[in-house]
Amino acid sequence: MHIAENYSAEMLTAHIIFGYHLNKPVDAVITWYELDNFDQSKGGTATALKMVMERQIPVFNLYLLNKNEILNQIAKFIKQKRC
């Protein structure tokens, strides 16, 4: 990937996560990403998740084997946000 393309992808990701003016972050991220041998995300996903985790935004990864547990965590999170 060209440097300009990589920068553009990261800026797009930042706007998706934090809003157009970067001042209205999402409440959580629901994603599907594979982990490497060190239990870390790969590529552009790694950049996005680093930004999210630095802001302590919850991340729910549906790639993991315990999908029912993850779905229950999402349901619990949504219920808490409604209260």
C-alpha positions in Angstrom: 0.0 0.0 0.0 1.3 3.5 -0.9 2.0 5.9 2.0 -0.8 8.3 0.9 -3.3 5.4 0.7 -2.3 4.2 4.1 -2.7 7.7 5.6 -6.1 8.0 3.9 -7.3 4.7 5.3 -6.2 5.6 8.8 -8.0 9.0 8.5 -11.1 7.3 7.3 -10.9 4.9 10.2 -10.5 7.8 12.7 -13.6 9.5 11.3 -15.6 6.3 11.5 -14.6 5.8 15.1 -14.6 9.4 16.4 -17.0 11.2 14.1 -16.6 13.8 11.4 -15.0 16.4 13.7 -13.3 13.7 15.8 -15.3 14.7 18.9 -18.1 12.1 19.0 -16.6 8.6 19.5 -18.7 5.4 19.1 -19.9 3.7 22.2 -18.3 0.4 21.2 -16.8 -1.5 18.3 -18.2 -4.8 17.2 -15.7 -6.5 14.8 -14.4 -9.7 13.3 -10.7 -9.9 13.2 -8.1 -12.7 13.3 -5.4 -12.6 15.9 -1.7 -13.3 15.0 0.5 -15.7 17.0 0.9 -13.1 19.7 -2.9 -12.5 20.2 -2.6 -9.2 18.4 -4.7 -7.9 15.5 -3.2 -7.5 12.1 -2.7 -4.7 9.6 -5.1 -1.7 9.4 -7.3 -3.4 12.0 -4.5 -3.1 14.5 -4.3 0.7 13.9 -8.0 1.1 14.4 -8.1 -1.0 17.5 -5.1 0.8 19.0 -7.0 4.1 18.6 -10.1 2.6 20.2 -8.3 1.0 23.1 -6.4 4.1 23.9 -9.8 5.8 24.4 -11.1 2.8 26.5 -13.9 2.1 24.0 -15.2 -1.5 24.4 -14.3 -3.9 21.6 -16.3 -7.1 20.9 -14.5 -9.5 18.6 -16.8 -12.0 17.0 -13.9 -13.9 15.5 -13.2 -15.6 18.8 -14.4 -19.1 19.5 -16.7 -18.1 22.4 -19.2 -16.3 20.2 -22.1 -16.9 22.6 -20.2 -15.3 25.4 -19.3 -12.3 23.2 -22.9 -11.9 22.1 -24.0 -12.0 25.8 -21.5 -9.3 26.6 -22.8 -7.2 23.7 -26.4 -7.6 25.0 -25.3 -6.7 28.5 -23.5 -3.6 27.2 -26.6 -2.5 25.2 -28.8 -2.9 28.3 -26.4 -0.9 30.4 -26.3 1.9 27.8 -30.1 2.1 27.8 -30.4 2.7 31.5 
